[in-house]
Amino acid sequence: MKPNEARNLTTEEIRLEIVARREELLDLRFQASVGQAGNPRRIREAKREIARLLTIAAEKENA
């Protein structure tokens, strides 16, 4: 998700996206530990998406 797309979401939608990304990250980490990771770079991307969403959520709360 691009930052502009995330900024157009409501606070509740952002929180739901964060929860979904964290679940995805958990699944990716489990797959990597078992050795079935299809795309190991996706772990890094998921972490960055979570951080991006958290930053945008904080910006909205402070505004």
CYANA upper distance limits for C-alpha pairs under 8 A (distance plus 0.5 A):
  1 MET  CA      5 GLU  CA      6.96
  1 MET  CA      6 ALA  CA      7.21
  1 MET  CA     49 GLU  CA      7.68
  2 LYS  CA      6 ALA  CA      6.88
  3 PRO  CA      7 ARG  CA      6.64
  3 PRO  CA     52 ARG  CA      7.71
  3 PRO  CA     53 LEU  CA      8.45
  3 PRO  CA     56 ILE  CA      8.44
  4 ASN  CA      8 ASN  CA      7.09
  5 GLU  CA      9 LEU  CA      7.48
  6 ALA  CA     14 ILE  CA      7.54
  6 ALA  CA     53 LEU  CA      7.42
  6 ALA  CA     56 ILE  CA      7.85
  7 ARG  CA     56 ILE  CA      7.07
  9 LEU  CA     13 GLU  CA      6.38
  9 LEU  CA     14 ILE  CA      6.74
 10 THR  CA     14 ILE  CA      6.76
 11 THR  CA     15 ARG  CA      6.82
 11 THR  CA     57 ALA  CA      6.89
 11 THR  CA     60 LYS  CA      7.88
 12 GLU  CA     16 LEU  CA      6.80
 13 GLU  CA     17 GLU  CA      6.72
 14 ILE  CA     18 ILE  CA      6.72
 14 ILE  CA     53 LEU  CA      7.05
 14 ILE  CA     57 ALA  CA      7.29
 15 ARG  CA     19 VAL  CA      6.81
 15 ARG  CA     57 ALA  CA      8.34
 16 LEU  CA     20 ALA  CA      6.73
 17 GLU  CA     21 ARG  CA      6.57
 17 GLU  CA     53 LEU  CA      8.33
 18 ILE  CA     22 ARG  CA      6.61
 18 ILE  CA     50 ILE  CA      6.33
 18 ILE  CA     53 LEU  CA      7.10
 18 ILE  CA     54 LEU  CA      7.96
 19 VAL  CA     23 GLU  CA      6.79
 20 ALA  CA     24 GLU  CA      6.73
 21 ARG  CA     25 LEU  CA      6.56
 21 ARG  CA     46 ALA  CA      6.91
 21 ARG  CA     49 GLU  CA      8.03
 21 ARG  CA     50 ILE  CA      6.88
 22 ARG  CA     26 LEU  CA      6.68
 22 ARG  CA     46 ALA  CA      8.34
 22 ARG  CA     50 ILE  CA      7.71
 23 GLU  CA     27 ASP  CA      6.83
 24 GLU  CA     28 LEU  CA      6.65
 24 GLU  CA     46 ALA  CA      8.08
 25 LEU  CA     29 ARG  CA      6.59
 25 LEU  CA     43 ILE  CA      6.74
 25 LEU  CA     46 ALA  CA      6.59
 25 LEU  CA     47 LYS  CA      7.77
 26 LEU  CA     30 PHE  CA      6.71
 27 ASP  CA     31 GLN  CA      6.68
 28 LEU  CA     32 ALA  CA      6.61
 28 LEU  CA     37 ALA  CA      7.38
 28 LEU  CA     42 ARG  CA      8.19
 28 LEU  CA     43 ILE  CA      6.76
 29 ARG  CA     33 SER  CA      6.68
 29 ARG  CA     43 ILE  CA      7.63
 30 PHE  CA     34 VAL  CA      6.81
 31 GLN  CA     35 GLY  CA      6.53
 31 GLN  CA     36 GLN  CA      5.54
 31 GLN  CA     37 ALA  CA      5.53
 32 ALA  CA     36 GLN  CA      6.34
 32 ALA  CA     37 ALA  CA      5.20
 32 ALA  CA     40 PRO  CA      7.66
 40 PRO  CA     44 ARG  CA      8.33
 41 ARG  CA     45 GLU  CA      6.98
 42 ARG  CA     46 ALA  CA      6.48
 43 ILE  CA     47 LYS  CA      6.82
 44 ARG  CA     48 ARG  CA      6.80
 45 GLU  CA     49 GLU  CA      6.65
 46 ALA  CA     50 ILE  CA      6.72
 47 LYS  CA     51 ALA  CA      6.78
 48 ARG  CA     52 ARG  CA      6.52
 49 GLU  CA     53 LEU  CA      6.61
 50 ILE  CA     54 LEU  CA      6.63
 51 ALA  CA     55 THR  CA      6.62
 52 ARG  CA     56 ILE  CA      6.79
 53 LEU  CA     57 ALA  CA      6.59
 54 LEU  CA     58 ALA  CA      6.68
 55 THR  CA     59 GLU  CA      6.72
 56 ILE  CA     60 LYS  CA      6.76
 57 ALA  CA     61 GLU  CA      6.81
 58 ALA  CA     62 ASN  CA      6.71
 59 GLU  CA     63 ALA  CA      6.64
